[in-house]
Amino acid sequence: MRKVILFIAMSLDGYIADFYCSKAKLIIEIDGSQHFDDENIESDAQRTGQFELRDLKVIRFTNIDINTNFKGV
């Protein structure tokens, strides 16, 4: 069995990633309703771009996804 190290609320380049796994080069973001207004959509796009410049994959789920399909997420 492989050991995977997962950090929660990791700070990268001045941004906070909800979940970050360095070995997998993966960031998982959980977005609440505040992420769906125009200003935060732009801010999230900039943050995702910064993470992608570090060759990190960003996956986003909404709170609704988590609450209604936890196993599927």
C-alpha positions, 0 to 999 in steps of 0.5 A: 500500500502506498503512503499518500501525504495530504495536507489540509488548508495548505498555503501555496503562493499566498493562496490557501488550498483546501486539500493538497497532495504533493505526491499526486500534484493535486489540489482539491477545492470545496466551493461554497455559494460565495464562489459563484458571484462574478468577483469570486469566479475571477479570483478562483480562476486566478488562483487556479492559474497560479496553482497550474503554473506549479504543474498542479492539477486542481479539482473543484467540488461544490458544497452541494456535491459534497452534501448530496453525493459524498461517495461519488465525490 
